[in-house]
Amino acid sequence: MTSMPSKPNTLNALGLISRLRRAPEEHKGHAGKVILVGGSAGMAGALLLAGNACLHLGAGWTILEMLDPASAHADQERPELMIRLANPNPKESLKEGLPDVIAIGPGLGTSHFASEWLQACLDSENTPLVIDADALNLIADSSELLSALQLRNQRYPSQTVLTPHPGEAARLLGQSTSDIQADRMSAAEKLASLTQSIVILKGQHTLITAPGKDILQCEQGNPGMGIGGMGDVLTGSISAIAAQGVRHHLNLWKASCLAVQLHASAADNLVQKGTGPIGLTPSEIILEMRSLLNNLL
């Protein structure tokens, strides 16, 4: 086994934005269809944040499978979001929906219904999959779901990305959060090995790695990002970029790298403009990411 370098390589992915440049004849089909799953009772905002990020970062269709019946209705502020009550038959819904990318986790909760949806997502055929938040906690608590994740990655390598914060990483590895933070590089490598997935270990200087890949470290970002909802925005952003990448030759690894750096760079831009770090909001990050993306095209 080769030893890890003492310092990870620096993430340098913003140049990939040029891949997203659109030809004049392109339509929404070229920008991809994303299905995002989550939003259980009391947590609909998490799925809406992920959906708004996906919408503003350029996905052709953004569909929210909302677990909370009280929240499964059109959003007057964002009528472009296609919000529907989560189908009681998840496998049928995914088969009929034909998504280019699936994301699950924001506000998902840990109910039996949430587990059914996660299992269906893991069973989905060669479709890029983003797993975040409570979907990670469900996997940490279920050997069956972990096995399903590992099997998916054996069949479809490099088509799944996990986005844990240190607490979620600790649960997946059976360690404490302080253990994760004491050696983040080792934790990221162990997660990639355990799950056979692309892994984004969030936090100060977010790390991204995957089986057979070097660990990359994002040098951008600031303490203003330490607020609920930032991870949901990242999930939606990865999903949008990966969906466009299907027809713009940008795989899930590259889409994930680009989204991580774009997310953190947008936060730094806002602070430089006098917004934050205290009081910086995920919704502000979404709009700054869109601006930064288009300025770099």
Helices and strands as residue ranges (DSSP letters): E 9-10, G 14-20, H 28-31, E 33-38, H 44-56, E 61-66, G 69-71, E 82-85, H 90-97, E 101-104, H 112-123, E 129-131, H 133-140, H 143-155, E 160-162, H 166-173, H 177-182, H 184-195, E 198-201, E 207-209, E 216-217, G 223-225, H 230-248, H 252-272, H 282-296
